[in-house]
């Protein structure tokens, strides 16, 4: 378990944010940490939607259950957080 900084580029937010997560967090937990800093502040909540994570400029989302430490994401990398139906 280690603190792991990522840059949050949250959908509909105009601010990029540095978010400290844990290397053992799942992608759902990373998304929740990023949402905490954007949703309800500068981004309207979207009930019924889930927030998915992908690399900045990428097309494929990381699986929701995969742990951060099991991905190829590097510290200080910019990640996109996108509202999705599932």
Buried (B, 14 or more C-beta within 10 A) or exposed (E): EEEBEBBBBBBEBEEEBEBEBBBEBBBBBBBBBBBEBBBEEEBEEEEEEEBBBBBEEEEEBBBBEBBBEBBEBEEEBEBBBBBEEE
